[in-house]
Amino acid sequence: MLIESCDLGCGDLQACLSLDRLSLGGLWTAQQWHTELEEPARPVVGLRQQGQLLALACGWLVLDELHITAVAVSPERRRQGLGRQVLALLLRRGHGLGALRATLEVGRTNVGALALYGCFGFQEAGVRRAYYRNGEDALIQWLNLATTTGWGNP
């Protein structure tokens, strides 16, 4: 079955909330997702199969930087390359909107996410102590989109 990439909007609010709960433990409220989905400077992209949202990635465009705020893959579809696909889609979208660099925070112990971001060439640039609700530190990572070529087709 074909997996389709798409831009997500306000009509996708319930699908985003559902995937957020399943994959990220309820990162954002409905109002926060609504804001993400309606703001043009906050690209949200997804992967669908037969109408079901399998993965999403979103970020904030701040001047020439794309701040990646979430990457989520449905738990039953993990380890199938969907995280790579949706992140590549977001990086391309951000670059198309003028982003020259991308940044994100990732939990120090999130081995899967660290491996994913490493495949794209993200580099650690610092630490945010006790950044997450559970007290875990976040590693700050950056990617130069202007000089990186491999992020489009990892």
C-alpha positions, 0 to 999 in steps of 0.5 A: 500500500502506498504511503503518501506525504502531505502537509498537515493543517487544521483539519488534521487536528484529531489525527495529530492529537491521536498520534501525539498521545500514542507516540509522544505521550501527549506532548501538546494540548489540542490548543497547542496543536491547533496553533501549530497547524494554523501558523504558516511559519510552523510547517507540519508534514505527515505520512499517510496510508489509506487516510491514517496518519502514520508519522508527522514532523513539525517545526518553527521557522525563526528567521533562517532557522528551522527549530524542529519541535516534534517527530512522531511515528506510530508505535506499530510502524516504527523501525520501517524508515518512516521517521527518516522519511518524515524528517527529510520531508520537514527539512526539505520544506524548511529549506524551501521556506528559507531555513539555512540551519535546523536545530532540535533538542533530544533526550540524552537517553533517546537512542533511537532519535539520536541515531535518526538525527545522526543519519542526517548529520546533526551535531551536538552543540550543547546541553539543556539541563533537566529540560524534560518533564522527567528531569532528563537533560536535552542535547541541543543539535544543529544541522547546516542545511545550506551546506548539507546535501544528504538530508534530502534522501537519507 
